[in-house]
Amino acid sequence: MPDRENDTSESRSATHPWRDLLRRWSEEWLDPVLHEQERHQPFPDEVRAARWLGSAGATPKELAALEARLGAVLPPSYREFLQTSDGWLDTTTSIRRLLPVRETGWLKDLDPELIDLSSGGREPVDIPDEDYFVYGDDQDPCAIRTEYLTDMLKISHTPDALDVYLLNPRIVTPDGEWEAWYLAHWLPGAVRHRSFWDLMNDEYRNFRGDHG
C-alpha cells in the first residue's frame, strides 16, 4: 500500500523562480564584508567574478540520463533546479555542495553508513500519519520514519559531516514533488518539507537569519 500523499502522477507545468532565488543567495554569500570571511576559504575567483555559486544548467540529455540511471522521474522543483544550475556551492555554513547530475545518486549506494548512523541500528518506530504529515513550525524533528532512508536520493555533500539534503520518493505529492529532508548531526531527527523548493526557501530564510 502506498503512503498517504504518495501519488505517482506528475506535472511538469509548474515553474519555480530558481534563478531569482539563487541569484539573491549568490550575491549575499559573495558579499566580501559580511560572508566570505566566515568560510574556511574564499570562494574561487571565477565564482566571485561571475557572482554565481552554481554552474550552467544540466541539459535535457543529462537529466534524462540521470532519470534512466535512477529508474525514477525526478520531482519537478528539483529537476527545474538542475536545469537552472547543475550543482551549487554552499547554501548555508552546514551544507557545502549540492551535487551535480553526475554525482547524484541513491543514499544506499553513495553513503550506506549514514543510514546506519541515522537509524542508530534500531528498529523503525511506528509514526502515525497525524504526527508524520506535519510541516512547518509545528513539526517534531523526531517524527521521522527511518525505514525511508534506504530509498532516499542523496543530493548534497558536506565533507566530514552528517548534514545532508535528501529527497524521499516514498512520499510524493499529487503534482509529483518528493518530500525533502534536512538531516543534521545536531538534530534529533530531521526537518522535513513537502518539496525541494520548500526546503531551499526555508534554508534561504535560515541563511538570512544567520547572516542578515
ChimeraX commands (.cxc) that place a marker at each C-alpha (Angstrom):
marker #1 position 0.00,0.00,0.00 radius 0.5
marker #1 position 1.41,3.44,-0.88 radius 0.5
marker #1 position 1.77,6.06,1.82 radius 0.5
marker #1 position -0.78,8.85,2.01 radius 0.5
marker #1 position 0.16,11.64,-0.43 radius 0.5
marker #1 position 2.19,9.10,-2.44 radius 0.5
marker #1 position 0.55,9.81,-5.79 radius 0.5
marker #1 position 2.81,8.96,-8.72 radius 0.5
marker #1 position 1.06,11.35,-11.12 radius 0.5
marker #1 position 3.34,14.19,-12.14 radius 0.5
marker #1 position 3.04,17.63,-13.58 radius 0.5
marker #1 position 5.90,19.45,-15.22 radius 0.5
marker #1 position 3.83,22.54,-15.94 radius 0.5
marker #1 position 4.69,24.11,-12.56 radius 0.5
marker #1 position 7.59,26.53,-12.60 radius 0.5
marker #1 position 9.70,27.84,-9.75 radius 0.5
marker #1 position 11.71,31.09,-9.89 radius 0.5
marker #1 position 15.02,29.38,-9.19 radius 0.5
marker #1 position 17.21,31.92,-10.95 radius 0.5
marker #1 position 15.84,34.80,-8.89 radius 0.5
marker #1 position 16.30,32.90,-5.62 radius 0.5
marker #1 position 19.78,31.63,-6.46 radius 0.5
marker #1 position 20.95,34.99,-7.73 radius 0.5
marker #1 position 19.95,36.66,-4.45 radius 0.5
marker #1 position 21.62,33.87,-2.49 radius 0.5
marker #1 position 24.82,34.22,-4.52 radius 0.5
marker #1 position 25.01,38.00,-4.12 radius 0.5
marker #1 position 24.55,37.78,-0.37 radius 0.5
marker #1 position 27.05,34.94,0.11 radius 0.5
marker #1 position 29.62,36.74,-2.03 radius 0.5
marker #1 position 29.48,39.97,-0.04 radius 0.5
marker #1 position 33.18,40.22,0.93 radius 0.5
marker #1 position 32.42,42.06,4.14 radius 0.5
marker #1 position 29.52,40.05,5.51 radius 0.5
marker #1 position 30.06,36.47,4.50 radius 0.5
marker #1 position 33.16,35.35,2.68 radius 0.5
marker #1 position 35.36,35.68,5.73 radius 0.5
marker #1 position 33.04,33.25,7.56 radius 0.5
marker #1 position 34.04,30.40,5.25 radius 0.5
marker #1 position 37.18,28.34,5.77 radius 0.5
marker #1 position 38.46,29.72,2.46 radius 0.5
marker #1 position 37.18,32.32,-0.03 radius 0.5
marker #1 position 35.08,31.31,-3.00 radius 0.5
marker #1 position 37.15,30.71,-6.16 radius 0.5
marker #1 position 37.99,33.76,-8.25 radius 0.5
marker #1 position 35.81,32.64,-11.14 radius 0.5
marker #1 position 32.82,32.25,-8.82 radius 0.5
marker #1 position 33.31,35.72,-7.38 radius 0.5
marker #1 position 33.74,37.20,-10.85 radius 0.5
marker #1 position 30.54,35.58,-12.10 radius 0.5
marker #1 position 28.62,36.41,-8.90 radius 0.5
marker #1 position 27.10,32.94,-9.16 radius 0.5
marker #1 position 27.62,29.95,-6.83 radius 0.5
marker #1 position 26.32,27.47,-9.34 radius 0.5
marker #1 position 27.15,26.40,-12.87 radius 0.5
marker #1 position 25.42,26.12,-16.19 radius 0.5
marker #1 position 22.19,24.16,-16.07 radius 0.5
marker #1 position 22.04,20.47,-16.87 radius 0.5
marker #1 position 20.95,19.63,-20.40 radius 0.5
marker #1 position 17.80,17.64,-21.20 radius 0.5
marker #1 position 20.05,14.77,-22.26 radius 0.5
marker #1 position 21.90,14.82,-18.94 radius 0.5
marker #1 position 18.65,14.92,-16.97 radius 0.5
marker #1 position 17.21,12.06,-19.00 radius 0.5
marker #1 position 20.37,10.04,-18.36 radius 0.5
marker #1 position 20.09,10.68,-14.61 radius 0.5
marker #1 position 16.46,9.57,-14.56 radius 0.5
marker #1 position 17.36,6.45,-16.53 radius 0.5
marker #1 position 20.19,5.68,-14.10 radius 0.5
marker #1 position 17.91,6.16,-11.11 radius 0.5
marker #1 position 14.94,4.43,-12.69 radius 0.5
marker #1 position 12.75,7.29,-11.48 radius 0.5
marker #1 position 11.26,10.56,-12.69 radius 0.5
marker #1 position 12.76,13.49,-10.80 radius 0.5
marker #1 position 10.41,15.72,-8.79 radius 0.5
marker #1 position 9.59,18.90,-10.75 radius 0.5
marker #1 position 11.17,21.51,-8.48 radius 0.5
marker #1 position 14.43,19.57,-8.21 radius 0.5
marker #1 position 14.53,18.95,-11.95 radius 0.5
marker #1 position 13.98,22.67,-12.57 radius 0.5
marker #1 position 16.77,23.48,-10.13 radius 0.5
marker #1 position 19.19,21.26,-12.06 radius 0.5
marker #1 position 18.07,22.89,-15.30 radius 0.5
marker #1 position 18.98,26.24,-13.75 radius 0.5
marker #1 position 22.26,25.15,-12.15 radius 0.5
marker #1 position 23.85,21.71,-12.31 radius 0.5
marker #1 position 25.00,21.70,-8.69 radius 0.5
marker #1 position 25.67,24.52,-6.23 radius 0.5
marker #1 position 28.18,25.63,-3.63 radius 0.5
marker #1 position 27.27,26.46,-0.03 radius 0.5
marker #1 position 23.63,27.00,0.82 radius 0.5
marker #1 position 24.47,27.58,4.49 radius 0.5
marker #1 position 27.56,27.01,6.61 radius 0.5
marker #1 position 26.32,23.44,7.17 radius 0.5
marker #1 position 25.90,22.31,3.54 radius 0.5
marker #1 position 28.99,22.63,1.34 radius 0.5
marker #1 position 27.74,21.39,-2.02 radius 0.5
marker #1 position 24.57,20.50,-3.83 radius 0.5
marker #1 position 25.61,17.66,-6.11 radius 0.5
marker #1 position 25.69,17.90,-9.90 radius 0.5
marker #1 position 23.83,15.37,-12.01 radius 0.5
marker #1 position 26.87,13.12,-12.42 radius 0.5
marker #1 position 27.27,12.72,-8.63 radius 0.5
marker #1 position 23.65,12.47,-7.54 radius 0.5
marker #1 position 22.51,9.01,-6.51 radius 0.5
marker #1 position 20.70,6.82,-4.03 radius 0.5
marker #1 position 21.86,7.15,-0.43 radius 0.5
marker #1 position 22.21,3.39,-0.04 radius 0.5
marker #1 position 24.81,3.41,-2.84 radius 0.5
marker #1 position 26.66,6.63,-2.02 radius 0.5
marker #1 position 26.67,6.65,1.77 radius 0.5
marker #1 position 25.23,3.49,3.34 radius 0.5
marker #1 position 26.96,4.26,6.65 radius 0.5
marker #1 position 24.78,7.35,7.02 radius 0.5
marker #1 position 21.71,5.11,7.02 radius 0.5
marker #1 position 23.13,3.09,9.91 radius 0.5
marker #1 position 24.21,6.20,11.82 radius 0.5
marker #1 position 20.86,7.93,11.38 radius 0.5
marker #1 position 18.79,4.92,12.34 radius 0.5
marker #1 position 21.11,4.06,15.24 radius 0.5
marker #1 position 20.74,0.40,14.43 radius 0.5
marker #1 position 17.29,0.48,15.99 radius 0.5
marker #1 position 14.09,-0.97,14.60 radius 0.5
marker #1 position 11.88,1.68,12.97 radius 0.5
marker #1 position 9.35,3.35,15.26 radius 0.5
marker #1 position 5.77,3.47,14.03 radius 0.5
marker #1 position 4.94,7.14,13.36 radius 0.5
marker #1 position 1.21,7.67,12.73 radius 0.5
marker #1 position 0.14,9.88,9.81 radius 0.5
marker #1 position -1.25,12.57,12.09 radius 0.5
marker #1 position 2.23,13.05,13.55 radius 0.5
marker #1 position 4.22,12.46,10.39 radius 0.5
marker #1 position 2.39,14.70,7.94 radius 0.5
marker #1 position 3.09,17.91,9.82 radius 0.5
marker #1 position 5.30,20.52,8.16 radius 0.5
marker #1 position 6.47,23.94,9.28 radius 0.5
marker #1 position 6.98,25.24,12.80 radius 0.5
marker #1 position 4.72,22.62,14.41 radius 0.5
marker #1 position 6.74,19.69,13.08 radius 0.5
marker #1 position 8.52,17.41,15.52 radius 0.5
marker #1 position 12.00,16.59,14.10 radius 0.5
marker #1 position 11.89,13.29,15.97 radius 0.5
marker #1 position 8.82,12.18,13.99 radius 0.5
marker #1 position 10.73,10.60,11.12 radius 0.5
marker #1 position 10.30,7.22,9.53 radius 0.5
marker #1 position 13.84,5.86,9.42 radius 0.5
marker #1 position 12.72,3.00,7.19 radius 0.5
marker #1 position 12.54,5.54,4.34 radius 0.5
marker #1 position 16.31,6.17,4.47 radius 0.5
marker #1 position 17.16,3.13,2.35 radius 0.5
marker #1 position 15.20,4.66,-0.55 radius 0.5
marker #1 position 16.43,8.25,-0.27 radius 0.5
marker #1 position 18.11,10.23,-3.02 radius 0.5
marker #1 position 21.28,11.99,-1.82 radius 0.5
marker #1 position 21.61,15.44,-3.40 radius 0.5
marker #1 position 24.26,17.17,-1.27 radius 0.5
marker #1 position 27.63,16.54,0.33 radius 0.5
marker #1 position 29.49,18.12,3.24 radius 0.5
marker #1 position 32.91,16.57,3.98 radius 0.5
marker #1 position 33.33,15.08,7.46 radius 0.5
marker #1 position 29.76,15.92,8.48 radius 0.5
marker #1 position 26.41,14.17,8.65 radius 0.5
marker #1 position 24.50,17.22,7.40 radius 0.5
marker #1 position 22.77,16.35,4.13 radius 0.5
marker #1 position 19.77,17.04,1.93 radius 0.5
marker #1 position 17.73,14.01,0.90 radius 0.5
marker #1 position 14.71,13.51,-1.33 radius 0.5
marker #1 position 12.17,10.88,-0.36 radius 0.5
marker #1 position 10.41,9.04,-3.24 radius 0.5
marker #1 position 8.20,7.22,-0.75 radius 0.5
marker #1 position 6.20,10.40,-0.10 radius 0.5
marker #1 position 5.05,12.09,-3.30 radius 0.5
marker #1 position 2.51,14.90,-3.66 radius 0.5
marker #1 position -0.17,14.86,-6.36 radius 0.5
marker #1 position 1.97,17.19,-8.50 radius 0.5
marker #1 position 4.97,14.86,-8.36 radius 0.5
marker #1 position 7.05,16.53,-5.65 radius 0.5
marker #1 position 9.07,14.30,-3.34 radius 0.5
marker #1 position 9.32,15.02,0.36 radius 0.5
marker #1 position 12.67,16.72,1.15 radius 0.5
marker #1 position 14.69,16.14,4.32 radius 0.5
marker #1 position 17.43,18.11,6.01 radius 0.5
marker #1 position 19.30,15.59,8.14 radius 0.5
marker #1 position 21.88,17.08,10.51 radius 0.5
marker #1 position 24.16,15.95,13.32 radius 0.5
marker #1 position 22.64,18.49,15.71 radius 0.5
marker #1 position 19.03,17.48,15.07 radius 0.5
marker #1 position 17.29,14.67,16.98 radius 0.5
marker #1 position 15.88,13.55,13.64 radius 0.5
marker #1 position 15.32,15.63,10.50 radius 0.5
marker #1 position 13.50,18.70,9.29 radius 0.5
marker #1 position 11.13,17.66,6.52 radius 0.5
marker #1 position 9.44,19.66,3.74 radius 0.5
marker #1 position 6.81,18.87,1.14 radius 0.5
marker #1 position 9.24,19.60,-1.69 radius 0.5
marker #1 position 12.79,20.54,-2.56 radius 0.5
marker #1 position 11.56,24.05,-3.40 radius 0.5
marker #1 position 10.13,24.41,0.11 radius 0.5
marker #1 position 13.36,23.08,1.65 radius 0.5
marker #1 position 15.55,25.54,-0.24 radius 0.5
marker #1 position 13.34,28.50,0.60 radius 0.5
marker #1 position 13.48,27.54,4.26 radius 0.5
marker #1 position 17.26,27.19,4.08 radius 0.5
marker #1 position 17.49,30.63,2.44 radius 0.5
marker #1 position 15.45,32.11,5.28 radius 0.5
marker #1 position 17.81,30.40,7.75 radius 0.5
marker #1 position 20.78,31.80,5.87 radius 0.5
marker #1 position 19.31,35.30,6.01 radius 0.5
marker #1 position 18.59,34.89,9.71 radius 0.5
marker #1 position 22.13,33.75,10.44 radius 0.5
marker #1 position 23.86,36.25,8.19 radius 0.5
marker #1 position 21.45,39.09,7.59 radius 0.5
marker link #1:1,2 radius 0.2
marker link #1:2,3 radius 0.2
marker link #1:3,4 radius 0.2
marker link #1:4,5 radius 0.2
marker link #1:5,6 radius 0.2
marker link #1:6,7 radius 0.2
marker link #1:7,8 radius 0.2
marker link #1:8,9 radius 0.2
marker link #1:9,10 radius 0.2
marker link #1:10,11 radius 0.2
marker link #1:11,12 radius 0.2
marker link #1:12,13 radius 0.2
marker link #1:13,14 radius 0.2
marker link #1:14,15 radius 0.2
marker link #1:15,16 radius 0.2
marker link #1:16,17 radius 0.2
marker link #1:17,18 radius 0.2
marker link #1:18,19 radius 0.2
marker link #1:19,20 radius 0.2
marker link #1:20,21 radius 0.2
marker link #1:21,22 radius 0.2
marker link #1:22,23 radius 0.2
marker link #1:23,24 radius 0.2
marker link #1:24,25 radius 0.2
marker link #1:25,26 radius 0.2
marker link #1:26,27 radius 0.2
marker link #1:27,28 radius 0.2
marker link #1:28,29 radius 0.2
marker link #1:29,30 radius 0.2
marker link #1:30,31 radius 0.2
marker link #1:31,32 radius 0.2
marker link #1:32,33 radius 0.2
marker link #1:33,34 radius 0.2
marker link #1:34,35 radius 0.2
marker link #1:35,36 radius 0.2
marker link #1:36,37 radius 0.2
marker link #1:37,38 radius 0.2
marker link #1:38,39 radius 0.2
marker link #1:39,40 radius 0.2
marker link #1:40,41 radius 0.2
marker link #1:41,42 radius 0.2
marker link #1:42,43 radius 0.2
marker link #1:43,44 radius 0.2
marker link #1:44,45 radius 0.2
marker link #1:45,46 radius 0.2
marker link #1:46,47 radius 0.2
marker link #1:47,48 radius 0.2
marker link #1:48,49 radius 0.2
marker link #1:49,50 radius 0.2
marker link #1:50,51 radius 0.2
marker link #1:51,52 radius 0.2
marker link #1:52,53 radius 0.2
marker link #1:53,54 radius 0.2
marker link #1:54,55 radius 0.2
marker link #1:55,56 radius 0.2
marker link #1:56,57 radius 0.2
marker link #1:57,58 radius 0.2
marker link #1:58,59 radius 0.2
marker link #1:59,60 radius 0.2
marker link #1:60,61 radius 0.2
marker link #1:61,62 radius 0.2
marker link #1:62,63 radius 0.2
marker link #1:63,64 radius 0.2
marker link #1:64,65 radius 0.2
marker link #1:65,66 radius 0.2
marker link #1:66,67 radius 0.2
marker link #1:67,68 radius 0.2
marker link #1:68,69 radius 0.2
marker link #1:69,70 radius 0.2
marker link #1:70,71 radius 0.2
marker link #1:71,72 radius 0.2
marker link #1:72,73 radius 0.2
marker link #1:73,74 radius 0.2
marker link #1:74,75 radius 0.2
marker link #1:75,76 radius 0.2
marker link #1:76,77 radius 0.2
marker link #1:77,78 radius 0.2
marker link #1:78,79 radius 0.2
marker link #1:79,80 radius 0.2
marker link #1:80,81 radius 0.2
marker link #1:81,82 radius 0.2
marker link #1:82,83 radius 0.2
marker link #1:83,84 radius 0.2
marker link #1:84,85 radius 0.2
marker link #1:85,86 radius 0.2
marker link #1:86,87 radius 0.2
marker link #1:87,88 radius 0.2
marker link #1:88,89 radius 0.2
marker link #1:89,90 radius 0.2
marker link #1:90,91 radius 0.2
marker link #1:91,92 radius 0.2
marker link #1:92,93 radius 0.2
marker link #1:93,94 radius 0.2
marker link #1:94,95 radius 0.2
marker link #1:95,96 radius 0.2
marker link #1:96,97 radius 0.2
marker link #1:97,98 radius 0.2
marker link #1:98,99 radius 0.2
marker link #1:99,100 radius 0.2
marker link #1:100,101 radius 0.2
marker link #1:101,102 radius 0.2
marker link #1:102,103 radius 0.2
marker link #1:103,104 radius 0.2
marker link #1:104,105 radius 0.2
marker link #1:105,106 radius 0.2
marker link #1:106,107 radius 0.2
marker link #1:107,108 radius 0.2
marker link #1:108,109 radius 0.2
marker link #1:109,110 radius 0.2
marker link #1:110,111 radius 0.2
marker link #1:111,112 radius 0.2
marker link #1:112,113 radius 0.2
marker link #1:113,114 radius 0.2
marker link #1:114,115 radius 0.2
marker link #1:115,116 radius 0.2
marker link #1:116,117 radius 0.2
marker link #1:117,118 radius 0.2
marker link #1:118,119 radius 0.2
marker link #1:119,120 radius 0.2
marker link #1:120,121 radius 0.2
marker link #1:121,122 radius 0.2
marker link #1:122,123 radius 0.2
marker link #1:123,124 radius 0.2
marker link #1:124,125 radius 0.2
marker link #1:125,126 radius 0.2
marker link #1:126,127 radius 0.2
marker link #1:127,128 radius 0.2
marker link #1:128,129 radius 0.2
marker link #1:129,130 radius 0.2
marker link #1:130,131 radius 0.2
marker link #1:131,132 radius 0.2
marker link #1:132,133 radius 0.2
marker link #1:133,134 radius 0.2
marker link #1:134,135 radius 0.2
marker link #1:135,136 radius 0.2
marker link #1:136,137 radius 0.2
marker link #1:137,138 radius 0.2
marker link #1:138,139 radius 0.2
marker link #1:139,140 radius 0.2
marker link #1:140,141 radius 0.2
marker link #1:141,142 radius 0.2
marker link #1:142,143 radius 0.2
marker link #1:143,144 radius 0.2
marker link #1:144,145 radius 0.2
marker link #1:145,146 radius 0.2
marker link #1:146,147 radius 0.2
marker link #1:147,148 radius 0.2
marker link #1:148,149 radius 0.2
marker link #1:149,150 radius 0.2
marker link #1:150,151 radius 0.2
marker link #1:151,152 radius 0.2
marker link #1:152,153 radius 0.2
marker link #1:153,154 radius 0.2
marker link #1:154,155 radius 0.2
marker link #1:155,156 radius 0.2
marker link #1:156,157 radius 0.2
marker link #1:157,158 radius 0.2
marker link #1:158,159 radius 0.2
marker link #1:159,160 radius 0.2
marker link #1:160,161 radius 0.2
marker link #1:161,162 radius 0.2
marker link #1:162,163 radius 0.2
marker link #1:163,164 radius 0.2
marker link #1:164,165 radius 0.2
marker link #1:165,166 radius 0.2
marker link #1:166,167 radius 0.2
marker link #1:167,168 radius 0.2
marker link #1:168,169 radius 0.2
marker link #1:169,170 radius 0.2
marker link #1:170,171 radius 0.2
marker link #1:171,172 radius 0.2
marker link #1:172,173 radius 0.2
marker link #1:173,174 radius 0.2
marker link #1:174,175 radius 0.2
marker link #1:175,176 radius 0.2
marker link #1:176,177 radius 0.2
marker link #1:177,178 radius 0.2
marker link #1:178,179 radius 0.2
marker link #1:179,180 radius 0.2
marker link #1:180,181 radius 0.2
marker link #1:181,182 radius 0.2
marker link #1:182,183 radius 0.2
marker link #1:183,184 radius 0.2
marker link #1:184,185 radius 0.2
marker link #1:185,186 radius 0.2
marker link #1:186,187 radius 0.2
marker link #1:187,188 radius 0.2
marker link #1:188,189 radius 0.2
marker link #1:189,190 radius 0.2
marker link #1:190,191 radius 0.2
marker link #1:191,192 radius 0.2
marker link #1:192,193 radius 0.2
marker link #1:193,194 radius 0.2
marker link #1:194,195 radius 0.2
marker link #1:195,196 radius 0.2
marker link #1:196,197 radius 0.2
marker link #1:197,198 radius 0.2
marker link #1:198,199 radius 0.2
marker link #1:199,200 radius 0.2
marker link #1:200,201 radius 0.2
marker link #1:201,202 radius 0.2
marker link #1:202,203 radius 0.2
marker link #1:203,204 radius 0.2
marker link #1:204,205 radius 0.2
marker link #1:205,206 radius 0.2
marker link #1:206,207 radius 0.2
marker link #1:207,208 radius 0.2
marker link #1:208,209 radius 0.2
marker link #1:209,210 radius 0.2
marker link #1:210,211 radius 0.2
marker link #1:211,212 radius 0.2
view
